[in-house]
Amino acid sequence: MPSRTGYDLAAAGYDKKEKYLNSFEQNKILPLLGDIRGLKILDAGAGTGRLAVELSRQGAKVFALDVSEEMLKVLSSKDKKIKTVIGDVEELPFEENFFDWIVSAFVIVHLKDPTRFFDEVYRVLKDGGRFLLTNINQKEPPEVDTREGKIKIESYYHRPEKVREILESLAFTIEKEVFVKEGENWINQIIVAKK
Ligand SMILES: C[S@@+](CC[C@H](N)C(=O)[O-])C[C@H]1O[C@@H](n2cnc3c(N)ncnc32)[C@H](O)[C@@H]1O
């Protein structure tokens, strides 16, 4: 099922998975962002605001973009200061050099090829701006419970080296790369790339 339809259906129950999703980050995201007070940040594929709400609480000016209107409705109910935008990460409706940071967690797993998204991120970031993205190690889409039964949302696996390669081919500089592990295996790749 495509993301928009799937997440519209999944929105009401999405926050039940918060602890599970957090476990793929092990509190590594916020320290990588540092002091964000007053900074303009886009959460691309923000969902119900798992990250966006915390960034706003820390004093950033947060924009939350998502293809699913239902996910954004849940987000808005938590924080009215966040500007929500229904849209596609592959066609960001913002002008060039607009954001200090763009964050995107658990989103490229839904893109067959993240190149277009990364290119758009580069365009709307300010010079020297940074992009934090996560890449979950997921080879098969999980089943998601919705009011219409179990569904699977279109997902793709991305090799960590390939993700780095695409970013560098678009002129990003990779500043940091962290692998969250479970035992010997990586479960999530977190990258900070600078324009
Ligand atoms: C697994 S959820 C992650 C939500 C949030 N970033 C988080 O970490 O909890 C994936 C989100 O990406 C959104 N999404 C998927 N493809 C998208 C696209 N092409 N453009 C915008 N949003 C997209 C979905 O609607 C969904 O809200």
The ligand as an ORCA input file, in Angstrom:
! r2SCAN-3c Opt
* xyz 0 1
  C       7.569      5.535      9.842
  S       6.764      7.093      9.707
  C       7.942      8.149     10.547
  C       7.302      9.363     11.149
  C       8.243     10.222     11.991
  N       9.333     10.750     11.202
  C       8.798      9.415     13.146
  O      10.019      9.267     13.214
  O       8.022      8.947     13.980
  C       7.022      7.559      8.020
  C       6.340      8.865      7.677
  O       6.823      9.300      6.406
  C       5.727      9.793      5.651
  N       6.085      9.701      4.235
  C       6.357      8.583      3.515
  N       6.661      8.898      2.241
  C       6.555     10.254      2.158
  C       6.755     11.199      1.107
  N       7.118     10.795     -0.124
  N       6.573     12.506      1.374
  C       6.212     12.924      2.619
  N       6.022     12.084      3.661
  C       6.199     10.763      3.427
  C       4.575      8.913      6.071
  O       3.327      9.472      5.766
  C       4.830      8.749      7.564
  O       4.194      9.753      8.322
*
